[in-house]
């Protein structure tokens, strides 16, 4: 197999080396789904509050990757 410098192998997933990515295990995702909806909403709200404190330069970089 020919290697591509722009692609990283992560577990059984191929992810681009540009930007960022993460891997969530199935059991972690299942545990999140078992949380009550109120806890999930509180968690999302807390993360959004943390993001508000970031410099606008960092938020712009994050937003760029969200749209790709």
PyMOL Python script that loads the backbone (N, CA, C, O; Angstrom):
from pymol import cmd

cmd.read_pdbstr("""\
ATOM      1  N   UNK A   1       0.849  -1.185   0.000  1.00  0.00           N
ATOM      2  CA  UNK A   1       0.000   0.000   0.000  1.00  0.00           C
ATOM      3  C   UNK A   1       0.891   1.244   0.000  1.00  0.00           C
ATOM      4  O   UNK A   1       1.843   1.331   0.775  1.00  0.00           O
ATOM      5  N   UNK A   2       0.585   2.175  -0.848  1.00  0.00           N
ATOM      6  CA  UNK A   2       1.343   3.412  -0.973  1.00  0.00           C
ATOM      7  C   UNK A   2       0.995   4.344   0.188  1.00  0.00           C
ATOM      8  O   UNK A   2      -0.180   4.537   0.497  1.00  0.00           O
ATOM      9  N   UNK A   3       2.011   4.922   0.830  1.00  0.00           N
ATOM     10  CA  UNK A   3       1.775   5.833   1.951  1.00  0.00           C
ATOM     11  C   UNK A   3       1.473   7.236   1.448  1.00  0.00           C
ATOM     12  O   UNK A   3       2.085   7.711   0.491  1.00  0.00           O
ATOM     13  N   UNK A   4       0.544   7.878   2.090  1.00  0.00           N
ATOM     14  CA  UNK A   4       0.163   9.246   1.785  1.00  0.00           C
ATOM     15  C   UNK A   4       0.524  10.103   2.992  1.00  0.00           C
ATOM     16  O   UNK A   4       0.039   9.846   4.093  1.00  0.00           O
ATOM     17  N   UNK A   5       1.360  11.107   2.807  1.00  0.00           N
ATOM     18  CA  UNK A   5       1.799  11.956   3.912  1.00  0.00           C
ATOM     19  C   UNK A   5       0.647  12.751   4.524  1.00  0.00           C
ATOM     20  O   UNK A   5       0.751  13.190   5.669  1.00  0.00           O
ATOM     21  N   UNK A   6      -0.440  12.946   3.793  1.00  0.00           N
ATOM     22  CA  UNK A   6      -1.547  13.752   4.284  1.00  0.00           C
ATOM     23  C   UNK A   6      -2.574  12.944   5.061  1.00  0.00           C
ATOM     24  O   UNK A   6      -3.606  13.480   5.465  1.00  0.00           O
ATOM     25  N   UNK A   7      -2.307  11.673   5.274  1.00  0.00           N
ATOM     26  CA  UNK A   7      -3.284  10.832   5.959  1.00  0.00           C
ATOM     27  C   UNK A   7      -2.598  10.098   7.103  1.00  0.00           C
ATOM     28  O   UNK A   7      -1.506   9.553   6.938  1.00  0.00           O
ATOM     29  N   UNK A   8      -3.241  10.088   8.256  1.00  0.00           N
ATOM     30  CA  UNK A   8      -2.748   9.355   9.408  1.00  0.00           C
ATOM     31  C   UNK A   8      -3.669   8.163   9.650  1.00  0.00           C
ATOM     32  O   UNK A   8      -4.875   8.252   9.422  1.00  0.00           O
ATOM     33  N   UNK A   9      -3.115   7.071  10.102  1.00  0.00           N
ATOM     34  CA  UNK A   9      -3.925   5.919  10.482  1.00  0.00           C
ATOM     35  C   UNK A   9      -4.166   6.004  11.982  1.00  0.00           C
ATOM     36  O   UNK A   9      -3.214   6.101  12.757  1.00  0.00           O
ATOM     37  N   UNK A  10      -5.402   5.971  12.392  1.00  0.00           N
ATOM     38  CA  UNK A  10      -5.771   6.035  13.798  1.00  0.00           C
ATOM     39  C   UNK A  10      -6.745   4.905  14.073  1.00  0.00           C
ATOM     40  O   UNK A  10      -7.890   4.934  13.622  1.00  0.00           O
ATOM     41  N   UNK A  11      -6.279   3.903  14.823  1.00  0.00           N
ATOM     42  CA  UNK A  11      -7.073   2.711  15.095  1.00  0.00           C
ATOM     43  C   UNK A  11      -7.478   2.128  13.738  1.00  0.00           C
ATOM     44  O   UNK A  11      -6.605   1.831  12.923  1.00  0.00           O
ATOM     45  N   UNK A  12      -8.747   1.960  13.481  1.00  0.00           N
ATOM     46  CA  UNK A  12      -9.207   1.431  12.201  1.00  0.00           C
ATOM     47  C   UNK A  12      -9.772   2.535  11.318  1.00  0.00           C
ATOM     48  O   UNK A  12     -10.469   2.257  10.342  1.00  0.00           O
ATOM     49  N   UNK A  13      -9.474   3.774  11.655  1.00  0.00           N
ATOM     50  CA  UNK A  13     -10.028   4.907  10.922  1.00  0.00           C
ATOM     51  C   UNK A  13      -8.915   5.649  10.189  1.00  0.00           C
ATOM     52  O   UNK A  13      -7.802   5.772  10.700  1.00  0.00           O
ATOM     53  N   UNK A  14      -9.215   6.134   9.013  1.00  0.00           N
ATOM     54  CA  UNK A  14      -8.295   6.990   8.280  1.00  0.00           C
ATOM     55  C   UNK A  14      -8.775   8.423   8.469  1.00  0.00           C
ATOM     56  O   UNK A  14      -9.921   8.754   8.162  1.00  0.00           O
ATOM     57  N   UNK A  15      -7.886   9.265   8.976  1.00  0.00           N
ATOM     58  CA  UNK A  15      -8.264  10.650   9.233  1.00  0.00           C
ATOM     59  C   UNK A  15      -7.276  11.577   8.554  1.00  0.00           C
ATOM     60  O   UNK A  15      -6.089  11.257   8.480  1.00  0.00           O
ATOM     61  N   UNK A  16      -7.727  12.707   8.061  1.00  0.00           N
ATOM     62  CA  UNK A  16      -6.802  13.651   7.435  1.00  0.00           C
ATOM     63  C   UNK A  16      -5.866  14.251   8.474  1.00  0.00           C
ATOM     64  O   UNK A  16      -6.254  14.446   9.626  1.00  0.00           O
ATOM     65  N   UNK A  17      -4.624  14.545   8.064  1.00  0.00           N
ATOM     66  CA  UNK A  17      -3.672  15.168   8.986  1.00  0.00           C
ATOM     67  C   UNK A  17      -3.914  16.669   9.110  1.00  0.00           C
ATOM     68  O   UNK A  17      -3.367  17.308  10.009  1.00  0.00           O
ATOM     69  N   UNK A  18      -4.719  17.236   8.227  1.00  0.00           N
ATOM     70  CA  UNK A  18      -5.069  18.651   8.315  1.00  0.00           C
ATOM     71  C   UNK A  18      -6.152  18.822   9.374  1.00  0.00           C
ATOM     72  O   UNK A  18      -7.105  18.044   9.413  1.00  0.00           O
ATOM     73  N   UNK A  19      -6.019  19.809  10.216  1.00  0.00           N
ATOM     74  CA  UNK A  19      -7.029  20.064  11.226  1.00  0.00           C
ATOM     75  C   UNK A  19      -6.866  19.128  12.400  1.00  0.00           C
ATOM     76  O   UNK A  19      -5.744  18.839  12.817  1.00  0.00           O
ATOM     77  N   UNK A  20      -7.966  18.654  12.934  1.00  0.00           N
ATOM     78  CA  UNK A  20      -7.912  17.769  14.075  1.00  0.00           C
ATOM     79  C   UNK A  20      -9.047  16.764  13.987  1.00  0.00           C
ATOM     80  O   UNK A  20     -10.029  16.972  13.276  1.00  0.00           O
ATOM     81  N   UNK A  21      -8.898  15.691  14.707  1.00  0.00           N
ATOM     82  CA  UNK A  21      -9.956  14.690  14.803  1.00  0.00           C
ATOM     83  C   UNK A  21      -9.821  13.990  16.137  1.00  0.00           C
ATOM     84  O   UNK A  21      -8.809  14.138  16.822  1.00  0.00           O
ATOM     85  N   UNK A  22     -10.802  13.252  16.497  1.00  0.00           N
ATOM     86  CA  UNK A  22     -10.753  12.476  17.719  1.00  0.00           C
ATOM     87  C   UNK A  22     -11.563  11.212  17.519  1.00  0.00           C
ATOM     88  O   UNK A  22     -12.395  11.120  16.616  1.00  0.00           O
ATOM     89  N   UNK A  23     -11.307  10.255  18.365  1.00  0.00           N
ATOM     90  CA  UNK A  23     -11.985   8.975  18.283  1.00  0.00           C
ATOM     91  C   UNK A  23     -12.715   8.734  19.594  1.00  0.00           C
ATOM     92  O   UNK A  23     -12.129   8.874  20.668  1.00  0.00           O
ATOM     93  N   UNK A  24     -13.983   8.375  19.514  1.00  0.00           N
ATOM     94  CA  UNK A  24     -14.773   8.064  20.695  1.00  0.00           C
ATOM     95  C   UNK A  24     -15.150   6.590  20.615  1.00  0.00           C
ATOM     96  O   UNK A  24     -15.739   6.138  19.633  1.00  0.00           O
ATOM     97  N   UNK A  25     -14.802   5.852  21.660  1.00  0.00           N
ATOM     98  CA  UNK A  25     -15.126   4.430  21.688  1.00  0.00           C
ATOM     99  C   UNK A  25     -16.638   4.239  21.812  1.00  0.00           C
ATOM    100  O   UNK A  25     -17.338   5.088  22.364  1.00  0.00           O
ATOM    101  N   UNK A  26     -17.123   3.133  21.300  1.00  0.00           N
ATOM    102  CA  UNK A  26     -18.556   2.849  21.352  1.00  0.00           C
ATOM    103  C   UNK A  26     -19.089   2.833  22.782  1.00  0.00           C
ATOM    104  O   UNK A  26     -20.188   3.327  23.034  1.00  0.00           O
ATOM    105  N   UNK A  27     -18.320   2.268  23.729  1.00  0.00           N
ATOM    106  CA  UNK A  27     -18.794   2.224  25.114  1.00  0.00           C
ATOM    107  C   UNK A  27     -18.853   3.622  25.741  1.00  0.00           C
ATOM    108  O   UNK A  27     -19.704   3.881  26.591  1.00  0.00           O
ATOM    109  N   UNK A  28     -17.951   4.526  25.325  1.00  0.00           N
ATOM    110  CA  UNK A  28     -17.999   5.906  25.817  1.00  0.00           C
ATOM    111  C   UNK A  28     -19.241   6.614  25.273  1.00  0.00           C
ATOM    112  O   UNK A  28     -19.913   7.351  25.994  1.00  0.00           O
ATOM    113  N   UNK A  29     -19.529   6.385  24.013  1.00  0.00           N
ATOM    114  CA  UNK A  29     -20.709   6.992  23.404  1.00  0.00           C
ATOM    115  C   UNK A  29     -21.988   6.449  24.039  1.00  0.00           C
ATOM    116  O   UNK A  29     -22.935   7.199  24.278  1.00  0.00           O
ATOM    117  N   UNK A  30     -22.014   5.153  24.310  1.00  0.00           N
ATOM    118  CA  UNK A  30     -23.177   4.545  24.958  1.00  0.00           C
ATOM    119  C   UNK A  30     -23.375   5.127  26.350  1.00  0.00           C
ATOM    120  O   UNK A  30     -24.505   5.410  26.749  1.00  0.00           O
ATOM    121  N   UNK A  31     -22.284   5.308  27.096  1.00  0.00           N
ATOM    122  CA  UNK A  31     -22.380   5.882  28.445  1.00  0.00           C
ATOM    123  C   UNK A  31     -22.967   7.297  28.384  1.00  0.00           C
ATOM    124  O   UNK A  31     -23.776   7.673  29.232  1.00  0.00           O
ATOM    125  N   UNK A  32     -22.560   8.074  27.383  1.00  0.00           N
ATOM    126  CA  UNK A  32     -23.106   9.426  27.221  1.00  0.00           C
ATOM    127  C   UNK A  32     -24.606   9.366  26.953  1.00  0.00           C
ATOM    128  O   UNK A  32     -25.366  10.161  27.507  1.00  0.00           O
ATOM    129  N   UNK A  33     -25.034   8.439  26.116  1.00  0.00           N
ATOM    130  CA  UNK A  33     -26.461   8.315  25.793  1.00  0.00           C
ATOM    131  C   UNK A  33     -27.289   7.893  27.002  1.00  0.00           C
ATOM    132  O   UNK A  33     -28.498   8.122  27.037  1.00  0.00           O
ATOM    133  N   UNK A  34     -26.653   7.286  27.980  1.00  0.00           N
ATOM    134  CA  UNK A  34     -27.371   6.867  29.188  1.00  0.00           C
ATOM    135  C   UNK A  34     -27.545   8.004  30.192  1.00  0.00           C
ATOM    136  O   UNK A  34     -28.333   7.883  31.130  1.00  0.00           O
ATOM    137  N   UNK A  35     -26.817   9.112  30.005  1.00  0.00           N
ATOM    138  CA  UNK A  35     -26.996  10.266  30.878  1.00  0.00           C
ATOM    139  C   UNK A  35     -28.410  10.805  30.706  1.00  0.00           C
ATOM    140  O   UNK A  35     -28.965  10.733  29.610  1.00  0.00           O
ATOM    141  N   UNK A  36     -29.001  11.342  31.767  1.00  0.00           N
ATOM    142  CA  UNK A  36     -30.291  12.032  31.603  1.00  0.00           C
ATOM    143  C   UNK A  36     -30.091  13.260  30.702  1.00  0.00           C
ATOM    144  O   UNK A  36     -29.007  13.842  30.656  1.00  0.00           O
ATOM    145  N   UNK A  37     -31.131  13.628  30.007  1.00  0.00           N
ATOM    146  CA  UNK A  37     -31.049  14.756  29.068  1.00  0.00           C
ATOM    147  C   UNK A  37     -30.607  16.030  29.781  1.00  0.00           C
ATOM    148  O   UNK A  37     -29.885  16.842  29.202  1.00  0.00           O
ATOM    149  N   UNK A  38     -31.033  16.214  31.039  1.00  0.00           N
ATOM    150  CA  UNK A  38     -30.637  17.409  31.785  1.00  0.00           C
ATOM    151  C   UNK A  38     -29.121  17.464  31.974  1.00  0.00           C
ATOM    152  O   UNK A  38     -28.521  18.532  31.854  1.00  0.00           O
ATOM    153  N   UNK A  39     -28.507  16.330  32.265  1.00  0.00           N
ATOM    154  CA  UNK A  39     -27.060  16.289  32.461  1.00  0.00           C
ATOM    155  C   UNK A  39     -26.340  16.595  31.151  1.00  0.00           C
ATOM    156  O   UNK A  39     -25.335  17.306  31.148  1.00  0.00           O
ATOM    157  N   UNK A  40     -26.846  16.064  30.042  1.00  0.00           N
ATOM    158  CA  UNK A  40     -26.226  16.352  28.738  1.00  0.00           C
ATOM    159  C   UNK A  40     -26.307  17.833  28.416  1.00  0.00           C
ATOM    160  O   UNK A  40     -25.336  18.424  27.945  1.00  0.00           O
ATOM    161  N   UNK A  41     -27.470  18.438  28.671  1.00  0.00           N
ATOM    162  CA  UNK A  41     -27.637  19.871  28.400  1.00  0.00           C
ATOM    163  C   UNK A  41     -26.733  20.714  29.297  1.00  0.00           C
ATOM    164  O   UNK A  41     -26.147  21.695  28.839  1.00  0.00           O
ATOM    165  N   UNK A  42     -26.613  20.334  30.588  1.00  0.00           N
ATOM    166  CA  UNK A  42     -25.713  21.056  31.497  1.00  0.00           C
ATOM    167  C   UNK A  42     -24.272  20.974  30.994  1.00  0.00           C
ATOM    168  O   UNK A  42     -23.542  21.964  31.027  1.00  0.00           O
ATOM    169  N   UNK A  43     -23.872  19.807  30.534  1.00  0.00           N
ATOM    170  CA  UNK A  43     -22.513  19.611  30.032  1.00  0.00           C
ATOM    171  C   UNK A  43     -22.259  20.479  28.794  1.00  0.00           C
ATOM    172  O   UNK A  43     -21.215  21.123  28.689  1.00  0.00           O
ATOM    173  N   UNK A  44     -23.214  20.493  27.862  1.00  0.00           N
ATOM    174  CA  UNK A  44     -23.060  21.322  26.659  1.00  0.00           C
ATOM    175  C   UNK A  44     -23.019  22.803  27.009  1.00  0.00           C
ATOM    176  O   UNK A  44     -22.250  23.568  26.425  1.00  0.00           O
ATOM    177  N   UNK A  45     -23.850  23.200  27.964  1.00  0.00           N
ATOM    178  CA  UNK A  45     -23.865  24.594  28.395  1.00  0.00           C
ATOM    179  C   UNK A  45     -22.514  24.987  28.999  1.00  0.00           C
ATOM    180  O   UNK A  45     -21.992  26.064  28.711  1.00  0.00           O
ATOM    181  N   UNK A  46     -21.949  24.107  29.842  1.00  0.00           N
ATOM    182  CA  UNK A  46     -20.652  24.387  30.464  1.00  0.00           C
ATOM    183  C   UNK A  46     -19.558  24.507  29.411  1.00  0.00           C
ATOM    184  O   UNK A  46     -18.701  25.385  29.508  1.00  0.00           O
ATOM    185  N   UNK A  47     -19.578  23.641  28.415  1.00  0.00           N
ATOM    186  CA  UNK A  47     -18.571  23.703  27.353  1.00  0.00           C
ATOM    187  C   UNK A  47     -18.699  25.009  26.568  1.00  0.00           C
ATOM    188  O   UNK A  47     -17.693  25.624  26.214  1.00  0.00           O
ATOM    189  N   UNK A  48     -19.932  25.431  26.298  1.00  0.00           N
ATOM    190  CA  UNK A  48     -20.135  26.693  25.583  1.00  0.00           C
ATOM    191  C   UNK A  48     -19.655  27.885  26.404  1.00  0.00           C
ATOM    192  O   UNK A  48     -19.117  28.844  25.850  1.00  0.00           O
ATOM    193  N   UNK A  49     -19.845  27.831  27.730  1.00  0.00           N
ATOM    194  CA  UNK A  49     -19.332  28.908  28.584  1.00  0.00           C
ATOM    195  C   UNK A  49     -17.811  28.963  28.527  1.00  0.00           C
ATOM    196  O   UNK A  49     -17.227  30.044  28.454  1.00  0.00           O
ATOM    197  N   UNK A  50     -17.171  27.798  28.560  1.00  0.00           N
ATOM    198  CA  UNK A  50     -15.711  27.758  28.458  1.00  0.00           C
ATOM    199  C   UNK A  50     -15.242  28.332  27.123  1.00  0.00           C
ATOM    200  O   UNK A  50     -14.252  29.060  27.068  1.00  0.00           O
ATOM    201  N   UNK A  51     -15.958  28.000  26.049  1.00  0.00           N
ATOM    202  CA  UNK A  51     -15.566  28.480  24.721  1.00  0.00           C
ATOM    203  C   UNK A  51     -15.665  30.003  24.626  1.00  0.00           C
ATOM    204  O   UNK A  51     -14.864  30.640  23.942  1.00  0.00           O
ATOM    205  N   UNK A  52     -16.644  30.578  25.311  1.00  0.00           N
ATOM    206  CA  UNK A  52     -16.797  32.038  25.289  1.00  0.00           C
ATOM    207  C   UNK A  52     -15.563  32.745  25.827  1.00  0.00           C
ATOM    208  O   UNK A  52     -15.278  33.876  25.434  1.00  0.00           O
ATOM    209  N   UNK A  53     -14.831  32.094  26.718  1.00  0.00           N
ATOM    210  CA  UNK A  53     -13.644  32.691  27.300  1.00  0.00           C
ATOM    211  C   UNK A  53     -12.397  32.589  26.423  1.00  0.00           C
ATOM    212  O   UNK A  53     -11.359  33.167  26.745  1.00  0.00           O
ATOM    213  N   UNK A  54     -12.501  31.856  25.321  1.00  0.00           N
ATOM    214  CA  UNK A  54     -11.348  31.708  24.437  1.00  0.00           C
ATOM    215  C   UNK A  54     -11.112  32.976  23.628  1.00  0.00           C
ATOM    216  O   UNK A  54     -12.059  33.711  23.348  1.00  0.00           O
ATOM    217  N   UNK A  55      -9.872  33.244  23.248  1.00  0.00           N
ATOM    218  CA  UNK A  55      -9.611  34.393  22.374  1.00  0.00           C
ATOM    219  C   UNK A  55     -10.324  34.207  21.029  1.00  0.00           C
ATOM    220  O   UNK A  55     -10.491  33.081  20.559  1.00  0.00           O
ATOM    221  N   UNK A  56     -10.733  35.296  20.428  1.00  0.00           N
ATOM    222  CA  UNK A  56     -11.470  35.214  19.158  1.00  0.00           C
ATOM    223  C   UNK A  56     -10.636  34.536  18.073  1.00  0.00           C
ATOM    224  O   UNK A  56     -11.193  33.895  17.181  1.00  0.00           O
ATOM    225  N   UNK A  57      -9.320  34.667  18.135  1.00  0.00           N
ATOM    226  CA  UNK A  57      -8.445  34.009  17.148  1.00  0.00           C
ATOM    227  C   UNK A  57      -8.619  32.490  17.214  1.00  0.00           C
ATOM    228  O   UNK A  57      -8.688  31.827  16.179  1.00  0.00           O
ATOM    229  N   UNK A  58      -8.689  31.944  18.421  1.00  0.00           N
ATOM    230  CA  UNK A  58      -8.850  30.500  18.600  1.00  0.00           C
ATOM    231  C   UNK A  58     -10.238  30.063  18.133  1.00  0.00           C
ATOM    232  O   UNK A  58     -10.377  29.037  17.468  1.00  0.00           O
ATOM    233  N   UNK A  59     -11.256  30.837  18.477  1.00  0.00           N
ATOM    234  CA  UNK A  59     -12.619  30.490  18.052  1.00  0.00           C
ATOM    235  C   UNK A  59     -12.740  30.513  16.527  1.00  0.00           C
ATOM    236  O   UNK A  59     -13.425  29.671  15.946  1.00  0.00           O
ATOM    237  N   UNK A  60     -12.083  31.467  15.883  1.00  0.00           N
ATOM    238  CA  UNK A  60     -12.111  31.526  14.418  1.00  0.00           C
ATOM    239  C   UNK A  60     -11.465  30.288  13.803  1.00  0.00           C
ATOM    240  O   UNK A  60     -11.956  29.762  12.804  1.00  0.00           O
ATOM    241  N   UNK A  61     -10.375  29.827  14.390  1.00  0.00           N
ATOM    242  CA  UNK A  61      -9.713  28.615  13.901  1.00  0.00           C
ATOM    243  C   UNK A  61     -10.645  27.418  14.072  1.00  0.00           C
ATOM    244  O   UNK A  61     -10.793  26.614  13.152  1.00  0.00           O
ATOM    245  N   UNK A  62     -11.275  27.293  15.242  1.00  0.00           N
ATOM    246  CA  UNK A  62     -12.213  26.194  15.482  1.00  0.00           C
ATOM    247  C   UNK A  62     -13.373  26.233  14.489  1.00  0.00           C
ATOM    248  O   UNK A  62     -13.757  25.204  13.933  1.00  0.00           O
ATOM    249  N   UNK A  63     -13.923  27.412  14.272  1.00  0.00           N
ATOM    250  CA  UNK A  63     -15.045  27.546  13.359  1.00  0.00           C
ATOM    251  C   UNK A  63     -14.665  27.172  11.928  1.00  0.00           C
ATOM    252  O   UNK A  63     -15.481  26.619  11.191  1.00  0.00           O
ATOM    253  N   UNK A  64     -13.438  27.470  11.541  1.00  0.00           N
ATOM    254  CA  UNK A  64     -12.981  27.102  10.216  1.00  0.00           C
ATOM    255  C   UNK A  64     -13.031  25.591  10.028  1.00  0.00           C
ATOM    256  O   UNK A  64     -13.467  25.108   8.983  1.00  0.00           O
ATOM    257  N   UNK A  65     -12.589  24.847  11.030  1.00  0.00           N
ATOM    258  CA  UNK A  65     -12.590  23.393  10.914  1.00  0.00           C
ATOM    259  C   UNK A  65     -13.990  22.815  11.011  1.00  0.00           C
ATOM    260  O   UNK A  65     -14.248  21.746  10.457  1.00  0.00           O
ATOM    261  N   UNK A  66     -14.891  23.481  11.692  1.00  0.00           N
ATOM    262  CA  UNK A  66     -16.279  23.009  11.780  1.00  0.00           C
ATOM    263  C   UNK A  66     -16.968  23.060  10.428  1.00  0.00           C
ATOM    264  O   UNK A  66     -17.824  22.224  10.137  1.00  0.00           O
ATOM    265  N   UNK A  67     -16.613  24.008   9.617  1.00  0.00           N
ATOM    266  CA  UNK A  67     -17.284  24.189   8.328  1.00  0.00           C
ATOM    267  C   UNK A  67     -16.713  23.321   7.225  1.00  0.00           C
ATOM    268  O   UNK A  67     -17.286  23.253   6.137  1.00  0.00           O
ATOM    269  N   UNK A  68     -15.584  22.648   7.485  1.00  0.00           N
ATOM    270  CA  UNK A  68     -14.976  21.812   6.440  1.00  0.00           C
ATOM    271  C   UNK A  68     -15.576  20.439   6.398  1.00  0.00           C
ATOM    272  O   UNK A  68     -15.175  19.615   5.576  1.00  0.00           O
TER     273      UNK A  68
END
""", "prot")
cmd.dss("prot")
cmd.show_as("cartoon", "prot")
cmd.util.cbc("prot")
cmd.orient("prot")
